[in-house]
Amino acid sequence: MEFRQITYFLAISEVGTFQKAAMRLGLTQPALSRQIYLLEKELGVRVLERGGRTVRLTIEGERFYQYSIRMKELWEEIQNGFSKDNELKGNFSISAGGTVSAWILPQILKEILKTKKGLSLSVREGDAIETKNAVLKGEVDLGILTGPISEPSLNVVEFLSDRIFPCAAKDHPIFLKKKIKIEDLKKHTFVFFHPGSALRKAVEKKIKSFTKEFSSNIAMELRSVESVIKSLEAGLGIGFLSEYSMSPKLKKIKFENWNAERKFYLCYRKKSGPGLTMLVEEILRSAEEWKLEKRMSSLL
């Protein structure tokens, strides 16, 4: 058995198809299938059940998955233990929501990877529930979640603050009013994120603090930030977006006392190796530099 076969098996388990896993790993699908065949032959059991467009773990595959996670963690610990001068290196996976994945992480990780040549990072997008479960199950090394977070098995480190604003296309009828109140929003349709979204939950909690009888006319419930932005730009309703993802084609809807904030946290399992702690420290350092650059650019 080769360790790369374990890596291949974990990749297939994570994305659910041989095709997607092959693309992520930079392999051809036949080459990937061959390696899994050799792995199963050596184990003497089938670990993946093929059928239709997706694959799933067999009962033996579920057991082997837990062993594979432990072997991956041990390998990373070995690599970090022999790194020169505590150099940050190895392969790490991150799960985060749409706003963080699209508008925050790319620039931060780009700067980290410039100087950490032995470091490899992969990011997958998931809502709050998906991200938390992925971290707890060991499917990803690091999750970025909206707080507060109460999970005894996780280390939780504050990452960034974010403000959420109601907004709409610049020519939306809501802007015909000189003074907008939250009651005025009731007369219009809404473009919301899906119910599992952390941003959606934060918005609903804030709205309830204003009025208990707010029944919104929801025209759309979408999963991706890009879909919400495009729908708002097309004038299909009023929505709520992070300050980080605000489009120049949209305009904030300002009314008195609206101050919706949320905080992002870096979360990882307490039994993780020192390499992951080093990565968290590096992300926090790069995030501070990124925030400073954004602050300076806004003043220009």
Phi, psi and omega in degrees: 000137178250147183296330180298329178294325176295317177300318179296316180300316180295322180296316178296317179299324184285315186266341173091353178218153176293322183297311180295320179295319179298319179296317180296322185273351182074033181242164169278155181297318177299322180295320179293316179300321180297317181294321178291324176299316180295322178298311181295324179296319180289322179287331182082013179217161174270129180258343180232135177261112180276145178170127182068215183271343183241167175237157176222161181284138171283177177300316177294326179295323177299317178296315182293330178299316179296319176297320183296319178300316180294320178294322178297314180296319179295320179297318179294323178295320177298314180300314181293326180294333181254008178291141179285131176055037179055039181293136178282116179207168180118182181251127181226147179242145184230140173238137182206165177288175186298318181296312181293317183296323186267323190246349183243305185298318185308313181289322180294312182291328178301316180292323179295315184291340178298324186253343182255084187292334180268011185255136176231129183233140174232143182235136173232144183269136178202153178286182186301317182292315180299317181294314180299315180296323180296321179291314182297325181277351181082015179286332173228158181278324188223135176240149176243114187236158174272132182276176001284152183234126177235098181213103186304332185273000183244144165277133183234122183233128179297135186249292183215156171258152183218140176252141182246132184235143168288144182205167179200171176300148186300335180260017180293142182302337181301332184277359175286338178279138180287321179235116185262134175244161181297332177296333180292335181292332183301335185280357185238164178276161184236147171248108185250159166285163182294159187302335180279356182286137178295324179295318178301315181296321180295320180294313181298322178296319180292318180298320180295334177287340178271313184209138181274347185248035180271106177249102186281146176268093186275115179272328183215144173231111192239155183268322187262148177298320181300319180295320178296314182299312181298322180292321178292318178299329179280358178080025184274002178158187176259141180222183180228127183228156172291150176299334182287335184250013182294129181272146178294345179274356181250161180230138178289141175263112186259128170215162191299137173070010176281118180209079182262120180232157172215160179238139176262144180231143172273127184232133177207156185294143184293336181271012181290157181285173182295335180299322181290323176298319178296321179295317178301315179298322180291320178295318179297318179296315180293326179295321178297318178295320180296317179297321179296318179297317179296322179295317181293319181293329179289340180273345183282000000 
